[in-house]
Amino acid sequence: MYKSYFNLSRNPFDLTPDPTCFVPTTRHNEALAALYYGVRRHKGVVVVTGEVGTGKTLLLRCLLRLFKESEEIAYAYLFNCRLSPTEFLYYTLSDFGVPISGNTKSKMLLDLSKFVMARGLKGLTTVLIVDEAHHLSPELLEEIRLLSNLETNEDKLLQIVLVGQPELDQKLDSFDLRPFKQRIALRAHLGPLDLDEARRYIEERLRIAGVDTNAAPLFSKQTIASVHQHSRGFPRLINTICENALISAYARQQSTVTPAIIGEVAKELRLDVVFSPQPGKLNGHEDLDAERAKGILLELYAALQKPSANRGLDGTLAVEASEHESDI
């Protein structure tokens, strides 16, 4: 709609994770390098985490694009983690293109083991990629850990890539999953962009879309600062704000996007409304117990403030039994 008006060849801030629009930051480069190195060097398990909208899925698309350029790599890409172990194995085998000999878990495990080992003997790389891995149940994480046992004396036969939100780190740091955590060879974390990174991100996206670099900038430094403020540096929100801002500027027949437009877009998108988890409210019994405990503590505090005459000959505090004691 606005492409011809701004002389652009494509939408610069499309929300679709397109690898051709990948704008690497230092952290994105490090994460991509960790993923690719871990897989190519057969390190076993690699984990990448990041908040919503930090570019994890786009990073995976870039990784898959690199894999497609190599005939030595076969991968299965799992994006729905709310599966039972049997469903998980069935989907993995199907994505690898492995014929399934039976519908039982044991038969599917055998099929997968034969496939992975056969490729390993040929020096080929086999990768299991799990997106949205923070949704994995402890039961499924244990199944994946057991799959990491597919190895020889010298090499890991199945490379496992887990990508998810910070909740994945919390799961992997739990006591019950410590055997899995010890198998993680590489970890990386994606965070929001700082102001300089956001500026380069916006300018590079516009350049990819064919903006006239000799003309006045569509987004001034002040406008970019406003975008960064309202997006808090998250690439997905940057895309959403900038896309809507270009539409708004086009509707007003303005040649540039102003900070005022950014403010209006942020307000329409309700980006100033951020809900934080509220502490759980006590139920009736817990509330009553808390009140009783508070009363006892207040009485004890008051007794401690009385003169030393209230202390026994041995120096201990003489506090009369409270009527609350029967409730403790």
C-alpha positions as CSV (number, residue, x, y, z in Angstrom):
1,M,0.0,0.0,0.0
2,Y,2.7,2.5,0.9
3,K,5.6,0.9,-1.1
4,S,5.1,3.0,-4.2
5,Y,4.6,6.1,-2.2
6,F,8.0,5.7,-0.4
7,N,9.6,4.1,-3.5
8,L,10.2,0.8,-1.8
9,S,10.6,-2.6,-3.5
10,R,9.1,-4.6,-0.6
11,N,7.7,-4.1,2.9
12,P,10.8,-3.4,5.1
13,F,9.2,-4.4,8.4
14,D,7.3,-7.6,7.5
15,L,6.7,-9.8,10.5
16,T,7.4,-13.0,8.6
17,P,10.8,-14.3,9.7
18,D,12.6,-14.0,6.3
19,P,16.3,-14.8,6.4
20,T,16.9,-12.3,3.6
21,C,16.0,-9.5,6.0
22,F,18.3,-10.8,8.8
23,V,20.1,-7.9,10.4
24,P,22.8,-9.4,12.6
25,T,23.8,-7.9,15.9
26,T,26.8,-9.1,18.0
27,R,24.5,-11.3,20.1
28,H,22.7,-12.7,17.1
29,N,26.0,-13.4,15.4
30,E,27.3,-15.2,18.5
31,A,24.1,-17.3,18.8
32,L,24.1,-18.2,15.2
33,A,27.8,-19.1,15.4
34,A,27.2,-21.3,18.5
35,L,24.3,-23.1,16.8
36,Y,26.2,-23.8,13.5
37,Y,29.5,-24.7,15.3
38,G,27.7,-27.0,17.7
39,V,26.0,-28.8,15.0
40,R,28.9,-29.1,12.5
41,R,31.3,-30.2,15.2
42,H,28.9,-32.7,16.6
43,K,28.9,-31.2,20.1
44,G,25.5,-32.8,21.0
45,V,23.1,-30.4,22.7
46,V,22.9,-26.6,22.0
47,V,20.5,-24.3,23.7
48,V,19.4,-20.8,22.7
49,T,17.0,-18.7,24.8
50,G,15.6,-15.2,24.5
51,E,12.5,-13.2,25.4
52,V,9.5,-13.0,23.1
53,G,10.3,-11.0,20.0
54,T,14.1,-11.1,20.2
55,G,14.5,-12.9,16.8
56,K,14.8,-16.6,17.8
57,T,12.7,-18.0,15.0
58,L,14.4,-15.8,12.4
59,L,17.8,-17.1,13.7
60,L,16.5,-20.7,13.2
61,R,15.4,-19.9,9.7
62,C,18.9,-18.6,9.0
63,L,20.4,-21.8,10.4
64,L,18.1,-24.0,8.3
65,R,19.1,-22.0,5.3
66,L,22.7,-22.9,5.9
67,F,21.7,-26.5,6.4
68,K,19.9,-26.6,3.1
69,E,23.2,-25.6,1.4
70,S,24.8,-28.8,2.6
71,E,24.0,-32.3,1.4
72,E,25.6,-33.8,4.5
73,I,23.0,-32.5,6.9
74,A,19.5,-33.9,7.6
75,Y,17.2,-32.2,10.1
76,A,13.9,-32.6,11.7
77,Y,12.2,-29.3,12.8
78,L,9.7,-29.6,15.7
79,F,7.7,-26.4,16.4
80,N,4.8,-27.9,18.4
81,C,6.1,-29.2,21.7
82,R,2.8,-30.1,23.3
83,L,3.1,-33.8,22.4
84,S,3.3,-37.1,24.1
85,P,6.6,-39.0,23.8
86,T,5.1,-41.3,21.2
87,E,3.7,-38.4,19.2
88,F,7.0,-36.7,19.4
89,L,8.9,-39.7,18.0
90,Y,6.3,-40.2,15.3
91,Y,6.6,-36.5,14.2
92,T,10.4,-36.6,14.3
93,L,10.6,-39.7,12.2
94,S,8.1,-38.3,9.7
95,D,10.1,-35.1,9.3
96,F,13.3,-37.0,8.8
97,G,11.5,-39.0,6.1
98,V,12.1,-42.3,7.9
99,P,9.6,-45.1,7.2
100,I,7.8,-46.1,10.4
101,S,7.7,-49.8,11.0
102,G,5.2,-49.7,13.9
103,N,3.2,-47.4,16.0
104,T,4.7,-48.4,19.4
105,K,7.3,-46.3,21.1
106,S,9.9,-49.1,21.2
107,K,9.6,-49.7,17.4
108,M,9.8,-46.0,16.6
109,L,12.9,-45.6,18.9
110,L,14.5,-48.5,17.0
111,D,13.7,-46.9,13.7
112,L,15.2,-43.6,14.8
113,S,18.3,-45.3,16.2
114,K,19.0,-47.2,13.0
115,F,18.5,-44.0,10.9
116,V,20.9,-41.9,13.1
117,M,23.5,-44.6,13.4
118,A,23.5,-45.4,9.7
119,R,24.1,-41.7,8.9
120,G,26.8,-41.5,11.6
121,L,28.7,-44.4,10.1
122,K,28.8,-42.4,6.8
123,G,30.1,-39.3,8.5
124,L,26.8,-37.4,8.0
125,T,25.2,-35.0,10.4
126,T,21.7,-35.5,11.8
127,V,20.0,-32.7,13.6
128,L,16.8,-32.5,15.8
129,I,15.7,-28.8,16.1
130,V,13.0,-28.0,18.7
131,D,11.5,-24.5,18.6
132,E,9.3,-23.2,21.4
133,A,11.2,-25.6,23.6
134,H,10.1,-23.9,26.8
135,H,6.8,-25.8,26.3
136,L,8.5,-29.2,26.5
137,S,7.3,-31.2,29.5
138,P,9.8,-32.8,31.9
139,E,8.8,-36.2,30.5
140,L,9.6,-35.1,26.9
141,L,12.8,-33.4,28.0
142,E,13.9,-36.7,29.5
143,E,13.1,-38.5,26.2
144,I,15.3,-36.0,24.4
145,R,18.1,-36.5,26.9
146,L,18.0,-40.2,26.3
147,L,18.2,-39.6,22.5
148,S,21.4,-37.7,23.2
149,N,22.9,-41.1,24.2
150,L,23.1,-42.0,20.6
151,E,26.8,-41.7,20.2
152,T,30.1,-43.5,19.5
153,N,33.3,-43.4,21.5
154,E,34.4,-40.4,19.4
155,D,31.2,-38.6,18.3
156,K,27.6,-37.6,19.1
157,L,25.4,-39.1,16.4
158,L,22.3,-36.9,17.0
159,Q,22.7,-33.1,17.3
160,I,20.0,-31.5,19.4
161,V,19.1,-27.8,19.2
162,L,16.6,-26.4,21.7
163,V,15.3,-22.8,21.2
164,G,12.9,-21.2,23.6
165,Q,12.0,-18.4,26.0
166,P,13.8,-17.9,29.3
167,E,11.4,-20.4,31.0
168,L,13.5,-23.1,29.2
169,D,16.6,-22.0,31.2
170,Q,14.5,-22.3,34.4
171,K,13.5,-25.8,33.5
172,L,17.0,-26.9,32.6
173,D,18.3,-25.4,35.8
174,S,15.9,-27.5,37.9
175,F,17.2,-30.3,40.1
176,D,15.4,-33.0,38.3
177,L,16.9,-32.1,35.0
178,R,20.5,-31.8,36.1
179,P,21.5,-34.9,34.0
180,F,20.2,-33.0,30.9
181,K,21.9,-29.8,31.9
182,Q,25.3,-31.5,32.1
183,R,24.9,-32.6,28.5
184,I,24.5,-29.1,27.1
185,A,27.6,-28.3,25.2
186,L,26.8,-24.7,24.2
187,R,24.3,-22.0,25.4
188,A,23.5,-18.6,24.1
189,H,21.0,-15.9,25.0
190,L,19.3,-13.2,22.9
191,G,18.4,-9.9,24.4
192,P,16.7,-6.7,23.2
193,L,18.6,-4.3,21.0
194,D,20.3,-1.2,22.4
195,L,19.7,2.2,20.7
196,D,22.6,1.9,18.3
197,E,21.6,-1.6,17.3
198,A,18.0,-0.5,16.8
199,R,19.1,2.4,14.6
200,R,21.2,0.1,12.4
201,Y,18.4,-2.5,12.4
202,I,15.8,0.0,11.1
203,E,18.2,1.6,8.6
204,E,19.4,-1.8,7.2
205,R,15.8,-3.1,6.9
206,L,14.9,0.0,4.9
207,R,18.0,-0.4,2.7
208,I,17.1,-4.0,2.0
209,A,13.6,-2.7,1.0
210,G,15.2,-0.4,-1.5
211,V,15.0,3.0,0.2
212,D,16.7,5.9,-1.5
213,T,19.7,6.5,0.7
214,N,20.4,9.9,-0.9
215,A,17.0,11.2,0.1
216,A,16.0,12.6,3.5
217,P,15.7,9.7,5.9
218,L,12.3,8.2,6.5
219,F,13.1,7.8,10.2
220,S,15.2,10.5,11.8
221,K,17.4,9.9,14.8
222,Q,14.7,11.3,17.1
223,T,12.1,9.0,15.5
224,I,14.3,6.0,15.9
225,A,14.9,6.9,19.5
226,S,11.1,7.0,20.0
227,V,10.7,3.6,18.3
228,H,13.4,2.2,20.6
229,Q,11.7,3.6,23.7
230,H,8.3,2.2,22.9
231,S,9.6,-1.2,21.6
232,R,12.1,-1.6,24.5
233,G,14.5,-2.9,21.8
234,F,12.6,-6.0,20.9
235,P,12.9,-6.5,17.1
236,R,9.4,-7.8,16.6
237,L,7.9,-4.7,18.3
238,I,10.2,-2.5,16.2
239,N,8.8,-4.1,13.1
240,T,5.2,-3.7,14.3
241,I,5.7,0.0,15.2
242,C,7.6,0.9,12.1
243,E,5.1,-0.9,9.8
244,N,2.1,0.9,11.3
245,A,4.1,4.2,11.3
246,L,4.7,4.0,7.6
247,I,1.0,3.3,7.0
248,S,0.1,6.3,9.1
249,A,2.6,8.6,7.3
250,Y,1.3,7.4,4.0
251,A,-2.3,8.1,5.0
252,R,-1.3,11.7,6.0
253,Q,0.8,12.0,2.8
254,Q,3.9,12.8,4.9
255,S,7.3,12.1,3.4
256,T,8.9,11.1,6.7
257,V,7.9,9.4,9.9
258,T,7.9,11.8,12.9
259,P,8.2,11.0,16.6
260,A,4.6,12.1,17.1
261,I,3.4,9.4,14.7
262,I,5.4,6.8,16.6
263,G,3.8,8.0,19.9
264,E,0.3,7.7,18.4
265,V,1.1,4.2,17.0
266,A,2.4,3.0,20.3
267,K,-0.7,4.3,22.0
268,E,-3.0,2.5,19.5
269,L,-1.0,-0.7,20.0
270,R,-1.3,-0.2,23.8
271,L,2.4,-0.7,24.2
272,D,2.3,1.5,27.3
273,V,0.2,-1.2,29.0
274,V,2.4,-3.9,30.5
275,F,0.9,-6.4,32.9
276,S,3.1,-8.0,35.4
277,P,2.2,-11.2,37.3
278,Q,0.3,-10.5,40.5
279,P,1.2,-12.3,43.6
280,G,-1.3,-15.0,44.5
281,K,-4.0,-14.0,46.9
282,L,-4.2,-15.9,50.1
283,N,-7.3,-18.1,50.6
284,G,-9.6,-17.7,53.6
285,H,-7.8,-20.2,55.9
286,E,-4.3,-18.9,55.0
287,D,-5.5,-15.3,55.6
288,L,-6.8,-16.2,59.0
289,D,-3.6,-18.0,60.0
290,A,-1.6,-15.0,58.8
291,E,-3.6,-12.7,61.0
292,R,-3.2,-14.9,64.0
293,A,0.6,-15.1,63.4
294,K,0.8,-11.4,63.1
295,G,-1.0,-10.9,66.4
296,I,1.4,-13.2,68.2
297,L,4.4,-11.4,66.7
298,L,3.0,-8.0,67.8
299,E,2.5,-9.3,71.3
300,L,6.1,-10.6,71.4
301,Y,7.4,-7.3,70.1
302,A,5.5,-5.4,72.7
303,A,6.9,-7.7,75.5
304,L,10.4,-7.1,74.3
305,Q,9.9,-3.4,74.6
306,K,8.9,-3.6,78.3
307,P,11.4,-2.8,81.2
308,S,13.8,-5.5,82.4
309,A,11.4,-6.0,85.4
310,N,9.4,-8.4,83.2
311,R,12.4,-10.7,82.9
312,G,13.0,-13.6,85.2
313,L,15.9,-14.0,87.6
314,D,17.7,-16.0,85.0
315,G,17.4,-13.2,82.5
316,T,14.9,-15.0,80.3
317,L,11.8,-13.2,79.0
318,A,8.6,-14.0,80.9
319,V,5.8,-13.8,78.5
320,E,2.4,-14.8,79.6
321,A,0.6,-17.4,77.5
322,S,-1.4,-15.8,74.7
323,E,-5.0,-16.7,74.0
324,H,-3.7,-17.3,70.5
325,E,-1.5,-20.2,71.6
326,S,-4.4,-22.7,71.3
327,D,-4.7,-21.8,67.7
328,I,-1.0,-22.4,66.8
